[in-house]
Amino acid sequence: MKRPIFIMLVLIAIAFAGPMLMKKPDGTPFMESPLDYFSSDSKGANSGQSSTNSSQTFYKWRGEDGTWHYSDQPQPGHNIETVTVNTNTNLIQGLRIEKEEEKEPEKNKDKAKEETSSIPLPMTVPFEKVAKMLEDANNMQQVMDDRNKKIERAIQGH
């Protein structure tokens, strides 16, 4: 009598703890533990009030050729700027694209036509090659027809 009760208690414990231990495809548990709501370092109610500062410092300088260099260690002999960022903040800024004023629209249109005419478009063939393509297609069709006839003869022969 004790053994069935013990087995039943183990199954109940597995049923309650299983979803907290099993992971979804993204790595998070199917169900959070009720104890997570009482800890201060978890995703519970206190997660918005982080006591740790999540800032990172790096150094940047312009090289002799004008390119920017970045490092987590300061480099001696360069005019170094120290940059401190909060890693919890999105710092990506949009690109600023300056519009060119069209001074001579006719020249720009001709230039655009020249640029696009040299680009080969899919499914386009020069007019001179169309006859050759049709001939090749007819020859290929003849080869396929001959092959099918041979297959049919081989099947009928057996």
N, C-alpha and C positions, 0 to 999 in steps of 0.2 A: 504494500500500500504506500510505503514511503517513496519508492522509486517512481511511480507514475506522477506523484505530486512534484517531486524534484524535477522530472523531465518537463512537466507543464510550466514550472517557474522559470526554467532555463529558456524555454521557447518564448515565454512572455518577455523576458529580459532581452532576448535577441530581437524580438519584434519592436521593442521600444528603442533599443540602441542601434539597430541596423541602419535606419535612415540617417542617423547622425554620423556613422562611420563610413558609409558608402559615398562615393564621389560622383558628381555629374561629369559629363565630358569636359566642361570648362574647369574642373578641379575643385569646385566648391561642394560642400556637403549638401545632400538632398534636404536635410533638416538641421537647423542650428540647435545646439544644446541649450536647454533652459539656463544652464549655469553661465553661458556666455553673456547674458544680459546683466549679470552682476559684476563682471570683471571690468576694469577700467581700460585695458589695453586691447579690447576686442572690438568687433563690429556692433556692439550693443548700443545702448542709449548714450553712453559717454564718448562715443567715437568722434563726435564733432568737436570735442574739447581736448585736442591733443596737447600734451604738455611738452612734447619735444619739438625743437625747432628743426625744420627740414630744409635748411638752406645749404647751398654748396658754393664754394668759391673756386674760381678758375682765373687764369691769367691770359691776357691777349696782348699781342704786340704786332707791329707791322714790320715785315722783313725789308731788306734792302731793295728787293725787286718790287715792293709794293703790295705783296700778298699778306693777308692776316694769318697769324699763327696762334694756336690755342694750346694751353697745357695746364695740368694741375700743379705743376712745379714752376716757380718763377725762374726765368732765364736771365743770368747776369749779362750785363752789357747792352741791354735793350731798354727802350722806353716802354715799360710795362704798365698796363691798366689792370687793376684788380676788379673783377666782376663777381658779385654775390647774387645768387638767384634762389628763389624759393622753389624747390623741386615739386611742390604740389600745385604750382601755377602754370597755366599754359602760356608760354612765351612766344609762340609762333605768330609773327606779324604778317599781314598781307603784303604782297608785292605792289610797289607803286610803278605803274607803267605810264610813261609820258607819251602822249599822242603826238605824232608828227603832223605838222600842218602840211596839207597838200598845196604846194606852190604851183605845180604844173600837172594838172590831172591827166592830160593827154600822154605825157611821158610815162607816168606811173601805170596807166592802162596798157600801153605798149610793152612796158617792162614786164607786167604781170602776164600778158599773153605769151611773151617769150619764155618766161619761167615755166608756165604750165604746159606749153606745147612740147617741151623737151622731156616732160615726165611721162613715162609710158603708162597708159591707163589699162586696167585689166579688160580683157575681152576685146581689145582693139588690134587689128592687123592691118598693115599697109595694103593698099588696094592691089599692088603688084603681086602680093603673096597669096591672095585669096584663091586664084586659079590653082596654084600648087597645093594649097590646103585641101581644096575639094578633090583634086586628083588623089592625094594621099588618103583621104577618107574613103573614096571609092575603092582604092586598092585594098585598104584594110577591111572593108566590107566583103570584098571578094575572097580574101584570105579566110575570114570568119565563116563565110558560106561554104567554102571548100572543106574547112575543118568540120563543120557540122555534118556535111554529107558523109565524110569518112567515119565519123562517130556513129551515125545512123547505120551505115553498112556493117560496121563492126558489131553493133548490137543485134542486127538482123541475122548476121552470120552465125551467131552462137545460139 
